[in-house]
Amino acid sequence: MTTLTPEATTATTVAPGSGKRLSRRADISVRVLQVLLALMFAIPSAGPKLIGHHYAAESFARIGWGDWFMYTVGGLELAGAIALVIPILSGVAATALIGLMAGAFTFTLVYIDGENAATPLVFAALLAVVAWTRREQNARLFALLLRRA
């Protein structure tokens, strides 16, 4: 019978392909980043879209797709925010939100004349850090899904 020492249970994140564990400090830093990103996507980003705030509605009316698209984007942002803090979904969520940020960047360039176009790029870069460090979760998730199929 083997016993787990506290050292064996604290550092649980392994960088894929390297066999190296992330330091405890790096793992905690990425977790904090995940929570901050989740809060940002849930409250100031998805919130106005899901309650139909006039500024959000006005922005989406500009592109001509109406309220349904605003609610869809808000729902995707909220789902991504929730998934960012669920360990096995964090890598996939960060990757999906990067795609959403690519759409936001395009939207700001085409319909808002580039005003605040750097914002989605900054968030995409932060999400890329999460996606890269949590990529082993993608492998675990796909293995789990394949076992169930």
Backbone hydrogen bonds, N-H to C=O, Kabsch-Sander energy under -0.5 kcal/mol:
donor,donor_aa,acceptor,acceptor_aa,energy
5,T,3,T,-0.5
8,A,5,T,-0.7
9,T,5,T,-1.1
10,T,6,P,-1.2
11,A,7,E,-1.0
12,T,10,T,-1.1
14,V,12,T,-0.6
15,A,20,K,-3.0
18,S,15,A,-1.5
19,G,15,A,-1.2
22,L,13,T,-2.8
27,D,23,S,-2.6
28,I,24,R,-2.5
29,S,25,R,-2.3
30,V,26,A,-2.3
31,R,27,D,-2.1
32,V,28,I,-2.6
33,L,29,S,-2.2
34,Q,30,V,-2.4
35,V,31,R,-2.2
36,L,32,V,-2.6
37,L,33,L,-2.7
38,A,34,Q,-2.6
39,L,35,V,-2.5
40,M,36,L,-2.2
41,F,37,L,-2.7
42,A,38,A,-2.3
43,I,39,L,-2.6
45,S,40,M,-1.2
46,A,41,F,-2.1
47,G,42,A,-0.7
47,G,43,I,-0.6
49,K,45,S,-0.7
50,L,46,A,-2.7
51,I,47,G,-1.9
52,G,48,P,-0.6
53,H,48,P,-2.6
57,A,53,H,-2.8
58,E,54,H,-2.4
59,S,55,Y,-2.0
60,F,56,A,-2.2
61,A,57,A,-2.1
62,R,58,E,-1.4
63,I,59,S,-0.6
64,G,60,F,-0.6
64,G,61,A,-0.7
65,W,60,F,-1.1
66,G,60,F,-0.7
69,F,65,W,-0.6
69,F,66,G,-0.6
70,M,66,G,-1.2
71,Y,67,D,-2.7
72,T,68,W,-1.9
73,V,69,F,-2.7
74,G,70,M,-2.5
75,G,71,Y,-2.5
76,L,72,T,-2.5
77,E,73,V,-2.6
78,L,74,G,-2.4
79,A,75,G,-2.6
80,G,76,L,-2.5
81,A,77,E,-2.3
82,I,78,L,-2.3
83,A,79,A,-2.5
84,L,80,G,-1.9
85,V,81,A,-0.7
85,V,82,I,-1.0
86,I,83,A,-1.2
89,L,86,I,-1.5
90,S,86,I,-1.3
90,S,87,P,-0.7
93,A,89,L,-2.9
94,A,90,S,-2.2
95,T,91,G,-1.9
96,A,92,V,-2.6
97,L,93,A,-2.6
98,I,94,A,-1.6
99,G,95,T,-1.4
100,L,96,A,-1.8
101,M,97,L,-2.3
102,A,98,I,-1.8
103,G,99,G,-1.7
104,A,100,L,-2.1
105,F,101,M,-2.5
106,T,102,A,-2.2
107,F,103,G,-2.6
108,T,104,A,-2.5
109,L,105,F,-2.0
110,V,106,T,-2.7
111,Y,107,F,-2.8
112,I,107,F,-0.7
112,I,108,T,-0.7
114,G,108,T,-3.2
115,E,112,I,-1.8
117,A,114,G,-2.0
119,T,116,N,-1.1
121,L,117,A,-0.7
122,V,118,A,-2.4
123,F,119,T,-2.2
124,A,120,P,-2.3
125,A,121,L,-2.1
126,L,122,V,-2.1
127,L,123,F,-2.6
128,A,124,A,-2.0
129,V,125,A,-1.4
130,V,126,L,-1.6
131,A,127,L,-3.1
132,W,128,A,-2.5
133,T,129,V,-2.3
134,R,130,V,-2.1
135,R,132,W,-1.0
137,Q,134,R,-1.5
138,N,134,R,-0.7
138,N,135,R,-0.5
139,A,135,R,-1.3
140,R,136,E,-2.0
141,L,137,Q,-2.7
142,F,138,N,-2.8
143,A,139,A,-2.3
144,L,140,R,-2.2
145,L,141,L,-2.5
146,L,142,F,-2.5
147,R,143,A,-2.0
148,R,144,L,-1.3
149,A,145,L,-1.1
